[in-house]
Amino acid sequence: MPMPFLQDEVDDLKKRGVFTEQRVLNGPQLPTSVIDGKEVINMSSNNYLGLATHPRLKKAMIEATEKWGAGAGAVRPIIGTNEIHIELEKRLAEFKGTESSLVFVAGIAANRGTIQALLSNKQDEDAVISDQLNHASIIDGVRLTKAKRYIFNHCDMADLEAKLKEAQGHRRIMVITDGVFSMDGDIAPLDEIAKLVKEYGAFTFADDAHASGVLGPNGRGTVSHFVEQGKMEYEDWDIQMGTLSKGLGCLGGYICGTRNLTDHLRHAARPFLFSTAHPPGVAAACIAALDVVMEEPELVETLWKNTDFFKKGLKDLGFDTGRSETPIAPIIVGDEAKTMEFMRRLYDAGVMGVGIVFPTVPRGAARVRTIVTATHTMEELQKALDIFEKIGKQMEIV
Ligand SMILES: Cc1ncc(COP(=O)(O)O)c(C=O)c1O
């Protein structure tokens, strides 16, 4: 048997009851989709605004492909940068209220590349202070550096301040947080973080993967959400990272900030330097997505109307949606086996939510995570609530 250790790995997954078959979508990503051959209400995608199948994105992608070809042909710094990539970066900077932006092939590449480029590979020369519940791609980025690591308790400003005090004396101090937390759907207090960080001479980084296209005016993200409330200015936040793959419906990650920041990253961020550029069609579709969110603000409004309806429905039924403040609505179950059984029964009854267990969330906090989109109809959401009620009662979750 070639590489017998692989059999051990697979057997171990099966023994722990966490081995899964790949779930497969049989058709487009829609609010009601065919998943593994069965039509279900799809409450698992990150396609917040339904842009993955929006006619304007599809048209832009096809036209750009006809005009410029299917592939970029090189990494960005060699000769993979097409004028359409530059246009997208200009548009993203405008969208996020910053001087400049730089696009990476994926959000994970943007996080890893940027964190590594900004922090030293000399042991403990720099420091990074990271929220306890930050996304895996941030954790990976931090692990690529030799910065001294501090983890602050989730959204706990007193603990952040304590860690800022401890970290004094390092060459650079980065404070990094998700804008919207992907497993709980709560919002980081960027305004308070910015104030604290200023006092201690650090700089700030927010991962807005789940806020872009979702939060703030026209879905401009978490910084704009607090700017709109008069609690901070754009200049108070140093680095805004976002993805083009969730609310904006296509593919990619980006970093927004000063021109100096993106100039530095162009020369130092390894996933930018050593990975082929997006096909032009991807850049064109992302530009179309920005056009849609700017010209059709009702999409973001509908997303929030649907979110309020669905989450109120869940709460009225007695489900625990934890700290959620956004369309990410976890239904906390606690027990891992019960959570996975809940997910299976929901699917059989016609709703696709995803069971999430340790280590993605702490032990005892297993949940089925649902995500509301702007394209769900009220009928679909009500039907999903009816199914949640039926299965939740059967399983004595409510
Ligand atoms: C918070 C967060 N950051 C980064 C990423 C990575 O983005 P991408 O899928 O574009 O690589 C994700 C999810 O995919 C995410 O949820």
The ligand as a Gaussian input file, in Angstrom:
#p B3LYP/6-31G(d) Opt

LIG

0 1
 C      -12.991000      35.602000       8.421000
 C      -12.432000      35.005000       7.158000
 N      -11.254000      35.458000       6.693000
 C      -10.715000      34.956000       5.565000
 C      -11.330000      33.965000       4.835000
 C      -10.665000      33.439000       3.598000
 O      -11.213000      34.016000       2.455000
 P      -11.162000      33.248000       1.070000
 O      -12.240000      32.226000       1.076000
 O      -11.389000      34.326000       0.041000
 O       -9.794000      32.650000       0.958000
 C      -12.576000      33.458000       5.292000
 C      -13.339000      32.399000       4.626000
 O      -13.221000      31.819000       3.657000
 C      -13.127000      33.992000       6.474000
 O      -14.298000      33.528000       6.948000

